[in-house]
Amino acid sequence: MSILAEKFRLYLPLTKPLQTGLLLATGLAGYMSARCPVFNIGTLLGAAGSLLLAIAGSTVLNMWWDRDIDAKMGRTKQRATSSKLVNENEVLRLGLILSVFGVGWAIAIDAFYGLIVFAGLFFDVVVYSIWLKRRTAWSIVWGGVSGAMPILAGRTLGLGYVDWIGLTLALGILFWIPTHTLTFSMKFAKDYAAACVPTFPSSYGLGVTRVTIAISSILAAVSMLIASIGIGMDWGFLRLLGVLSAGLLMLAVAITFKPSERVNFGLFKYASVYMLAAMILVVIEAI
Amino acid sequence: MKISPLDRVLLLITGILAAYQVAVGIDGFDTVPIIAYTIAFGVLLVAGLLLIILGFDVLDSPVVVIVSTIIPLSLSLGLVWQHTSFGTSYLIFTIIGFAAVTLTRSIHTPGKIPTIVLAFVHGIAGMTIFLLPIITSMQEKAHPFFSLVGIGGALIGVGGLLLSFLKTGRPILSRETILKVLPSLLLLMTICFVAGFKYG
């Protein structure tokens, strides 16, 4: 029993529970936004379970693939994969099992939904991590595309087809991800340089990175607002989303014109709070 | 001073109440009060989130003086527009007052002009938020509970005074004491506003 508990303690962080939880929240919000009806418990649990497994699986596979560069970065060298606390073949097997079960479950629920879940996993593991992450700073675009798949998958499951609202919600996530990841790559620029991972700050400088963050924040906020109007969100909730979007834009402007470590950190954290709040609003509206 | 978990919880509840007020609590009002209250409670919400994320050090930013002027100005504008006949005049005062505070804090202004401008604008807005709901309630033009908004106004006045004197280097209470009571003060103030608007 204690061996199992120890394994769980070592392996759980490999799924990045907070990030996985946030992406799962976007997927469920996407599903509920379709009002299909919302409380079809079987489908809702199926969507939650399949997305959870697929997202966690792709994250574990990324950890497995990146274990060598993680070992070179101060921020990640403590990870179980890079500090060899876990067997790397075991990590690979776990990632594959979670991914296969997640995608398989998704296909069993609905083939089209399953295809989008698979696309998210493919873009994340193969295109982003294996192919592009060590080659170009632009890999984050594909990381963003994969991050946008859960919300698109959720809405598509609810509707049975892809609509412009689903694509706009996905765009909102796609543009939000650079706000999150670029602030991160600025904070840990030395780590990424030590691991020879190209990032926007190392490839184009801090100025361009800050402007990119500001532009992507504006586009994320605009996309979320347009999608929310499309969903038919209540005027009061739209006001609230507008307020939260204004906070995001204010920090994006601050990081462009008055950059500092504090503002950088503030934007990084606020961006997560913003997206979580936006998803909660979509869910409350649907209920 | 480091922000404690309890402070974070108090600020989170403050933020949730402010979010409720923006989303639900002002439905049915006229356009100008809706915009004014959305700005006031929106600033409160975002400020609460930034305090949770960045801690009390965020209060050291010079922008805080300007941002903290927005809350009383927009709240008082909403109240004046709803309950008096000189809404347009007060809207002009609000715009000029905010511009004056922003200008005197952004460019070099000699002597005590920035402090005088700040005290004047805050004073008018603060007294409006404090007195108008109480007078309206006493005249039975609103439910007695509406006077809770006035109590909220008094609390925001106390908070504003404590922070302003702290910023000028002549604190009424020590920085530690002010920061210790600030989350509770913000929460109590928000509860008064939300309850006052809901039941008033």
Interface residues (C-beta under 8 A of the other chain):
Chain A: D234 W235 G236 F237 R239 L240 G242 V243 L244 A246 G247 M250 R262 F265 G266 K269 Y270 V273 A277
Chain B: A19 V22 A23 V24 I26 D27 I34 T38 F41 G42 L45 V46 L49 L50 I53 L54 D57 V58
